[in-house]
Amino acid sequence: MNCSSLLPLLAALVTAVPLTAQETAPPGREILIVLGIPGIEEYAQRFRQTAETWKEAAERGKAQVTQIAGSVEDASALKARIDALRAKPPEELWIILIGHGTFDGKQTKFAVNGPDFTDKDLAAWLKDFPRPVVVINGASSSAPFLTSLAGPDRVVITATKSAGEIYYARFGEYFATAISGDPEADLDNDEQVSLLEAYLYASHKVEGFYTDEGRIATEHALLDDNGDGKGARAEWFEGVRAVKSPDAKATPDGERAQQLVLVPNAADAQLSAEQRRHRDALEQELRALAKERATIGEEAFYAKAETLLRQLAAISATVKEPGNSTGNGKPKPTSPRAP
């Protein structure tokens, strides 16, 4: 949906609607970084640098970070942390796998200290987790993790499109650089980088690497955020808009990933976790409404759109212009991200 025709309405409403009371916010975003076995020092340095990039970005995004590496059994440590988070689940749980993947012809694993764990292991540990989950597996042979972990309110990103892509994957390094806020990755110029933008940036960087080296690419990343477990390739997007889908009846991949940001811009940083969730839900409703426009007619479409935009306006009205952090300044109207 192109909301440009509706933005004047939003601007008119931006100071007119009070924000409803917010529920008690859950703990902030939790990021679990799993640092796998490097094998050789070259990979150890790469993995450490990628982990440090994530940590620095998490600090700027005010997220809690737990790194799992070097314990007797990393898989058990990961499961234990996930179990502990169920008691007081965070706003979102992000799991970042940095390392090597393996595939023996039957199952794929992520290599860690102690017994390795499979995609099905991680899926079982995360079953019915009560908050949104993001899993980014930057390792070789990672594709089965997407199929096993896909589900409602989840974003799963893998460095490969199949378990058979067994060679070292560079995707995770590029992704970490992008999600930390690299301006080159900010495709929609909103001064922040979403999961979708980081995915597209890293995918194009990987493609460029193999082209420049004159080598056949041995990794092709996938993203799934509609829960069907099929995933989408970077070349299926024009800018941040999906123009192709493996299933014409399914919601295109990328819409949810475009809403999730680790290091927010100045406006988004002022919103509470509940306000962000409410805004995201409203944007999703707008997208769904756009698909019904031809069926329900223009009058019904604009009536429903106005209701949603009024609620978005109420959220936007809480954002202050830079320099007015005391709340005495004029609210800064902010537009919804075009669905």
GIDAWO-V460118 format. One record per helix or strand of 3 or more residues. SS is the DSSP state (hx for helix, st for strand). FROM is the first residue (numbers start at 0). LEN is the number of residues. If there is no record, write none. Layout:
ss=(SS | SS)
from=(FROM | FROM)
len=(LEN | LEN)
This chain:
ss=(hx | st | hx | st | hx | st | st | st | hx | st | hx | st | hx | hx | hx | st | hx | hx | hx | hx | hx | hx)
from=(2 | 29 | 40 | 63 | 73 | 91 | 100 | 107 | 118 | 131 | 142 | 153 | 170 | 182 | 194 | 221 | 233 | 256 | 267 | 272 | 292 | 297)
len=(11 | 6 | 20 | 5 | 14 | 7 | 3 | 3 | 7 | 6 | 7 | 5 | 9 | 3 | 19 | 3 | 3 | 3 | 3 | 19 | 4 | 19)
